[in-house]
Amino acid sequence: MLPLNIIEFIHNLFEIHLKDGDVALDATAGNGNDTLHLAKCVGENGLVWAFDIQQQAVNITLKKLVKSQLDTRVKIILDNHDKISQYIENKIDAAIFNLGYLPCGDKKCTTLVHSSLSALKQSLNLLKINGLIAVVVYPGHDAGLIECNAIEQFVSNIKQQDIDILRYRFANRPDNAPYALVFNKLRDCIF
Ligand SMILES: C[S@@+](CC[C@H](N)C(=O)[O-])C[C@H]1O[C@@H](n2cnc3c(N)ncnc32)[C@H](O)[C@@H]1O
C-alpha cells in the first residue's frame, strides 16, 4: 500500500533522501518513532541528534533505540530545541519537526511558536544544500494554530530560489487537520 498517512509519507521521503553516514535531526523526539526511523536511515556510520524538553520523552526514545540496538547512532538531548546550534556544529542532511504535544502525555507541554521558529531557522542554517526538513503542524489545537500560522507567515517570505517548500495535506479533511511542510534547500541562505 502507498504511504498516504502524513508521517509515513515523510518517513518515506527520508528513506529515499538519507544514506549511510548522513547526519539528521529530530527536533521533537516524543515517543521516539521519528528518531528511530532516522537512525535506520542514516546507517551504521550516521548520526541522529534528538531533542526533547521532557524527561519522559527522552526515556521512551532511548528505550526504543536500545531495543532496536540503534542507540549508538543517536545523541539524545534533554533540552529546548531552540538551543540546537549550541550543540550541533556540523552541517545536517535532514531534520524533522513533529510539533505539538506528546501523545498520551501532558497536553500543556506543547511546542510553542517562538522556540519552534527559532529552531527551524537554526536548522535551515545548518542544513546542507539539497537537504530536507519536514515540519508537521497541528492546527487543530489553540497553540498549534498559532504556531502553524506563524510558520506559514515565515514560509511565505522565503525566496523560491533559496528553498523549495511543498505543502502535503489531505484534500478532503477539515482545514485544521495536521499537515506537513517540506523544505528542500537549493542554495546557501541565512535566517
Ligand atoms: C508530537 S510530539 C513528537 C512526536 C515524536 N517525534 C514521535 O515520533 O513520537 C512533540 C514533542 O515535542 C516536545 N517539545 C515541546 N516543546 C519542545 C521544545 N521547545 N524543544 C524540544 N522538544 C519540545 C514535547 O515534549 C513532545 O514530546
The ligand as an ORCA input file, in Angstrom:
! r2SCAN-3c Opt
* xyz 0 1
  C       4.171     15.397     18.681
  S       5.402     15.033     19.891
  C       6.701     14.395     18.882
  C       6.432     13.020     18.309
  C       7.683     12.217     18.051
  N       8.557     12.798     17.069
  C       7.439     10.747     17.823
  O       7.957     10.174     16.863
  O       6.721     10.157     18.647
  C       6.050     16.635     20.326
  C       7.176     16.600     21.361
  O       7.780     17.904     21.365
  C       8.321     18.111     22.640
  N       8.621     19.546     22.806
  C       7.767     20.559     23.092
  N       8.417     21.733     23.111
  C       9.719     21.465     22.840
  C      10.893     22.266     22.751
  N      10.830     23.583     22.901
  N      12.068     21.661     22.470
  C      12.123     20.304     22.300
  N      11.046     19.494     22.385
  C       9.862     20.063     22.650
  C       7.253     17.579     23.577
  O       7.801     17.299     24.834
  C       6.768     16.332     22.797
  O       7.420     15.184     23.274
*
